[in-house]
Amino acid sequence: MATRFDKKTRRKKRRRRIIFLFVLLFIIAIAAYAVLQYYSGVKQAENDGIKKEKIEFHGKKDANGKVNFLLLGIDQRKNEKSRTDSMMVAQYDPKNKTFKLISLMRDMFVEIPGYKNYKLNTAYFLGGPELLRKTIKQNFDLDIQYYVMVNFKGFEKIVDTVAPDGVEINVKQEMSKNIGVTLHPGLQKLHGKELLGYARFRHDAKGDFGRVERQQEVIKALKDEVLSVNGFAKAPKLLGTIEPYIQTNMNTSDAIALASEFLLKRPKNIDSLTVPVQGAYQNAYISYDGAVLQIDKEKNQQAINDFLNGKSDTANNTTP
C-alpha cells in the first residue's frame, strides 16, 4: 500500500514532467518561429541580392577576444565594378559589453601595399576587401578579423525589416542632390530608401565629414531598433532578409552566435570616432588623384589606439 510520502513524490515527479513538457514545447515553438521567420526573410530577398564571389581575406584574431569588422557600403551597379561608398571599422568587446565605431574618410591619401599612394577607397577598387585590410593595417596599425559588405538594396531591406514604421531622424536641411529622394527639414520617420539617402548626402557645409556624422547617427538608430522588444522578435527574419544582400568571411554559426550574444548583452552606447582626427590632416591636391586629405599617420594611429583602449577621450561622438 502506497504511503502518503510515495503519493507526494509521484505528484512532484508528475509536476516536473509537465513543466519539462511545457518548456520543451516553448523551445520548439520558438525554434519553429525563428526558422519560419528566417526563411520568410530569405524568400523576401531572394530576387535582388548582392553578387557574391569568392574573396580572399586573411584577418588576424585578437588575443583579447575583441572582434573588429570592416563594414563596407557597396555601390553595386550592372556592368560596373562595385565601389565603396562608406568604410567603417566596428569593434565589439563581449567582455566589457562595448561597441565602438571608426569611420574612415574615403579621401584620405594613403600608402597602398604594392601600389603608389592613392585615396583609401581606391584600395578596394584595386584589390577588394583584402587589399583594403592590408592598407588599413599599414596606415593605421589596425588588425581586422572580418569584413561585411552590404549593397544599397540590402541596406534598404534591413531598415524596412527592423523598422517597418520607419526610423525617427531629425533632418536639419533639405536634401536631394545625388541621393535619389527629396528630404525636407524636420523630425520625421524615414524608411529604407529615405534613410539611405540621408546617410549618403554630402552637400552641406561639412561635406564628407557631415556625411560620416549622419552615417554614425543612422548606425546608432538602427542599433536601438534592433535592441528594442520588436527588433528582438524580428531578429530571425532580419538574418534571413539580409543574407542575400551581404557578403562576409564569417561563417553562419559564428554570425548567429555573435548576433545572439550582442542581443543578450545589449551594449548601451556606441562610441564613434572619425579618422582622420582633428589636427591630424590637411587638405591637398594630387595631380593624378584630385582633392585629398593628407594625413599625419602617427597622430591618427595614436588616436585610434587611445580610442579603442579607452586611454583618452578621443571619441568625437558618444551616442546613448
PyMOL commands that set and color helices and strands:
alter all, ss='L'
color gray80, all
select helices_A, chain A and resi 4-45+120-140+152-162+192-200+208-226+229-245+252-265+297-309
alter helices_A, ss='H'
color red, helices_A
select strands_A, chain A and resi 67-75+83-93+98-104+108-110+118-119+146-151+167-171+186-190+246-248+270-275+281-286+290-295+317-319
alter strands_A, ss='S'
color yellow, strands_A
deselect
rebuild
show_as cartoon
